[in-house]
């Protein structure tokens, strides 16, 4: 047996046991699918967390190609108590990328499980493996001329539906709430069993991707943002491509307009006049997406002052807030809804409506229109160049779709970010009743001082928002334990009870969403001891 | 258009593109003989700025003049073409200096293609000084010190932090005061030279003359092997 000396080991695992597990992994997967060398592990390091690489360094990476191999991996992990951190494409960027939540975890990279198992153009659904990307699906749909439309997050082409949905990500079409459109999943449990949700357990069923609920408890949601299993297949619904697609933008000049924008928008969203996940992006999100750079406007440290933002608005024609939405359907449907929408905004008298014909190929309109019609692009990565230094963490509190609430959150976030010398770069993604208020906390990774400042800022955002009764819907891997505390002890107790039942050896991504039998057990017992003594 | 078709159209190695890149800043080498002892990179990926041009000058001086160059943007077609090259099954060493956004994409695609990354550097250059954070594997052993000596000799003010992947040792911190404002333009050429000869004997690092240009901004350098 060859010795593998690793500078990074899983928590509580000796070098000897680690080496023994590695030999078993090699026997199961083949030498080329067990990565241990530094140069193989560097690409799996954190790129978007405000802490040193070492804190999230993996001890190894495994790649699997079949469900049977995944079953074999969990068997070995149970035997040697090896914690594994599973990724599909690992491209959630500001939410953490591929790096594990804890140093030393073995990454299970499912990129090679990348089969599009089925696309049914009549029933409008797909069944895919974890490594399938949106670009793969897009190419398949285009090459086969299928009358279907995808919904994806902004990294679109290179991200994948399974990972995004399991992290409860959103897109920009009428099918933008991705978990709502998920239908049927296959999960390898920690004991190696393969569980199919919904109708998937019925022998010979052809409704696995048709009917979500099956019979008895519906457990799909339990596997999202969680560590109770490894999802190896997922079904989801696809939107029929409409005959007419009409994207538009409404540009608002003043920051305070957010109150009226949201209050006008809400009834239009609730009544499905506007059917898609609308975006309201602020000037700096627009600027970054249009590939403007801060240093072209100022080289002063700290946040970008308001007069500069106003100058950018004047120079570029961008608004303080920029609303992007679209209509889908027959010409008659679109015409009727277009009149209702234009009447609503004209009555308000502030927003400037821009159609696709007027915008032409101008960015950011072009990439927004593409995202709303299921055409992948990478335009939004320009945000990483706005400040310089490439650091990015997404702070994403949930807000009521009520104007006063959005304004309150925007002002609170801006005050905290500016206190730390960082910019308020934000967009609201609008559902009928809720908003995902996504703030890109951009910082310079080459500056240790600024990285620490960004970290402190993110923590203060979490703290101050929590005091107001707000919490995030999803968070960067670095802050998962912290955010779990926002949701209260009973929820955490339930989550850990489920974890004990399904994964008693704590091998699946311990620490994911704050669920970790080792640390939670210790913390709880310390707490009860202190309570007994008092 | 299929990916294959795009590949055919866009992956023609841009032998002339380097000239396009370089014409913007016209760097001039300060008499460094080319080294032919190392493993030559098969491709250099660069953006269109002055820093990237200096990087290329440094790389070419060290590796010889036959270094093919591909100019990268953040467009989807460009990235898909690069991914296609990574997955073509041909062993290849790729070095580059790109902006943060393009580099994020390139490195992510490299990971999915099973590439090995020997050097990953994040760099910020401002008036009179530079900051560098490096994450390295064994092949880049000694490079941080070499870069540090180069920056020091050029009179550039700098801070340099080097983490070794998997090492239990704390990150290495190196720094030098600014002794000459002109020295701050040398960092990109130095990194180009280092990456072009990674894993070979140390070579004299080139100095470039970039007239009237401050190589400021944020960049990511890398050495990828597939």
Boltz contact constraints between the chains, C-beta under 6 A:
constraints:
  - contact:
      token1: [A, 7]
      token2: [B, 166]
      max_distance: 6.0
  - contact:
      token1: [A, 7]
      token2: [B, 167]
      max_distance: 6.0
  - contact:
      token1: [A, 7]
      token2: [B, 168]
      max_distance: 6.0
  - contact:
      token1: [A, 8]
      token2: [B, 166]
      max_distance: 6.0
  - contact:
      token1: [A, 38]
      token2: [B, 137]
      max_distance: 6.0
  - contact:
      token1: [A, 38]
      token2: [B, 165]
      max_distance: 6.0
  - contact:
      token1: [A, 38]
      token2: [B, 166]
      max_distance: 6.0
  - contact:
      token1: [A, 39]
      token2: [B, 116]
      max_distance: 6.0
  - contact:
      token1: [A, 39]
      token2: [B, 117]
      max_distance: 6.0
  - contact:
      token1: [A, 39]
      token2: [B, 118]
      max_distance: 6.0
  - contact:
      token1: [A, 39]
      token2: [B, 137]
      max_distance: 6.0
  - contact:
      token1: [A, 40]
      token2: [B, 116]
      max_distance: 6.0
  - contact:
      token1: [A, 41]
      token2: [B, 165]
      max_distance: 6.0
  - contact:
      token1: [A, 42]
      token2: [B, 117]
      max_distance: 6.0
  - contact:
      token1: [A, 42]
      token2: [B, 120]
      max_distance: 6.0
  - contact:
      token1: [A, 42]
      token2: [B, 135]
      max_distance: 6.0
  - contact:
      token1: [A, 42]
      token2: [B, 165]
      max_distance: 6.0
  - contact:
      token1: [A, 43]
      token2: [B, 110]
      max_distance: 6.0
  - contact:
      token1: [A, 43]
      token2: [B, 111]
      max_distance: 6.0
  - contact:
      token1: [A, 43]
      token2: [B, 117]
      max_distance: 6.0
  - contact:
      token1: [A, 53]
      token2: [B, 135]
      max_distance: 6.0
  - contact:
      token1: [A, 53]
      token2: [B, 163]
      max_distance: 6.0
  - contact:
      token1: [A, 91]
      token2: [B, 108]
      max_distance: 6.0
  - contact:
      token1: [A, 111]
      token2: [B, 112]
      max_distance: 6.0
  - contact:
      token1: [A, 157]
      token2: [B, 76]
      max_distance: 6.0
  - contact:
      token1: [A, 377]
      token2: [B, 76]
      max_distance: 6.0
  - contact:
      token1: [A, 378]
      token2: [B, 74]
      max_distance: 6.0
  - contact:
      token1: [A, 378]
      token2: [B, 76]
      max_distance: 6.0
  - contact:
      token1: [A, 381]
      token2: [B, 74]
      max_distance: 6.0
  - contact:
      token1: [A, 381]
      token2: [B, 101]
      max_distance: 6.0
  - contact:
      token1: [A, 382]
      token2: [B, 101]
      max_distance: 6.0
  - contact:
      token1: [A, 384]
      token2: [B, 100]
      max_distance: 6.0
  - contact:
      token1: [A, 384]
      token2: [B, 101]
      max_distance: 6.0
  - contact:
      token1: [A, 384]
      token2: [B, 104]
      max_distance: 6.0
  - contact:
      token1: [A, 385]
      token2: [B, 99]
      max_distance: 6.0
  - contact:
      token1: [A, 385]
      token2: [B, 100]
      max_distance: 6.0
  - contact:
      token1: [A, 385]
      token2: [B, 101]
      max_distance: 6.0
  - contact:
      token1: [A, 388]
      token2: [B, 218]
      max_distance: 6.0
  - contact:
      token1: [A, 389]
      token2: [B, 124]
      max_distance: 6.0
  - contact:
      token1: [A, 389]
      token2: [B, 218]
      max_distance: 6.0
  - contact:
      token1: [A, 390]
      token2: [B, 100]
      max_distance: 6.0
  - contact:
      token1: [A, 445]
      token2: [B, 122]
      max_distance: 6.0
  - contact:
      token1: [A, 446]
      token2: [B, 122]
      max_distance: 6.0
  - contact:
      token1: [A, 446]
      token2: [B, 124]
      max_distance: 6.0
  - contact:
      token1: [A, 446]
      token2: [B, 131]
      max_distance: 6.0
  - contact:
      token1: [A, 446]
      token2: [B, 133]
      max_distance: 6.0
